[in-house]
């Protein structure tokens, strides 16, 4: 807890392992350990570090659970670069398609225990989780795109918006970070002139969105008071 109404949580590999273990870990391990000799902890380490999209998958599922609890007015998820994150959400569907092409092999791999289940069945449930995550993002989440007024970043915006449109996601606003407001040196004056063209393009191209310019601060944004500085800009 940072403030009585502000909570911050950072998820790493340990949290990811716990989520994977709870939903799929033991079942998948029972399948693979039937033909590969591997300890469970080693298997868990292998799966959670190797499978693309797994972290994003379970992070979204966790956020969806928090949303259902109704304990928070607003939940903010600071993602990795968005195009990469969205592409990884398709991993379960790609894996399911791969398994569909080799049913004679995979459908015969069974897990032990009281409820015997094929690999295809486990992947089907994983795919359902992926589809639920995408539906949640599409129907209940608003996206804020953060960029900077530089050539490469601005050029990449078109691809990001195309990817969002492909998934049917809603963009609420576009935040442009590190905008020079006080060009009181030759260096900053030069940066401000370069930024002006990019800012003009952004406002013209994305005029249907709320575009918020966040100035380049002379200090790092650390601590509650400096967060409030940014808040006053974002929600003026």
SULRAPE-V878121 format. One record per backbone hydrogen bond with DSSP energy under -1.0 kcal/mol. CO is the residue of the C=O (numbers start at 1). NH is the residue of the N-H. If there is no record, write none. Layout:
BEGIN
co=CO nh=NH
co=CO nh=NH
END
This chain:
BEGIN
co=3 nh=6
co=6 nh=2
co=6 nh=3
co=12 nh=16
co=13 nh=17
co=14 nh=18
co=15 nh=19
co=16 nh=20
co=17 nh=21
co=18 nh=22
co=19 nh=23
co=20 nh=24
co=20 nh=25
co=24 nh=28
co=25 nh=29
co=26 nh=30
co=27 nh=31
co=28 nh=32
co=29 nh=33
co=32 nh=35
co=32 nh=36
co=39 nh=43
co=40 nh=44
co=41 nh=45
co=42 nh=46
co=43 nh=47
co=44 nh=48
co=45 nh=49
co=46 nh=50
co=47 nh=51
co=51 nh=54
co=53 nh=57
co=54 nh=58
co=55 nh=59
co=56 nh=60
co=57 nh=61
co=58 nh=62
co=59 nh=63
co=60 nh=64
co=61 nh=65
co=62 nh=66
co=63 nh=67
co=64 nh=68
co=65 nh=69
co=66 nh=70
co=81 nh=85
co=82 nh=86
co=83 nh=87
co=84 nh=88
co=87 nh=90
co=88 nh=91
co=90 nh=94
co=91 nh=95
co=92 nh=96
co=93 nh=97
co=94 nh=98
co=95 nh=99
co=96 nh=100
co=97 nh=101
co=99 nh=102
co=102 nh=106
co=103 nh=107
co=106 nh=109
co=109 nh=119
co=117 nh=111
co=118 nh=122
co=119 nh=123
co=120 nh=124
co=121 nh=125
co=122 nh=126
co=123 nh=127
co=124 nh=128
co=125 nh=129
co=126 nh=130
co=127 nh=131
co=128 nh=132
co=129 nh=133
co=130 nh=134
co=131 nh=135
co=132 nh=136
co=133 nh=137
co=134 nh=138
co=135 nh=139
co=136 nh=140
co=143 nh=172
co=143 nh=173
co=145 nh=175
co=147 nh=177
co=148 nh=150
co=150 nh=154
co=151 nh=155
co=152 nh=156
co=156 nh=160
co=157 nh=161
co=158 nh=162
co=159 nh=163
co=160 nh=164
co=161 nh=165
co=162 nh=166
co=163 nh=167
co=164 nh=169
co=170 nh=143
co=173 nh=145
co=174 nh=212
co=175 nh=147
co=176 nh=214
co=179 nh=216
co=182 nh=184
co=185 nh=189
co=186 nh=190
co=187 nh=191
co=188 nh=192
co=189 nh=193
co=190 nh=194
co=191 nh=195
co=192 nh=196
co=195 nh=199
co=196 nh=200
co=197 nh=201
co=198 nh=202
co=199 nh=203
co=200 nh=204
co=201 nh=205
co=202 nh=206
co=206 nh=209
co=210 nh=174
co=212 nh=176
co=214 nh=179
co=220 nh=222
co=223 nh=227
co=224 nh=228
co=225 nh=229
co=226 nh=230
co=227 nh=231
co=228 nh=232
co=230 nh=234
co=231 nh=235
co=233 nh=236
END
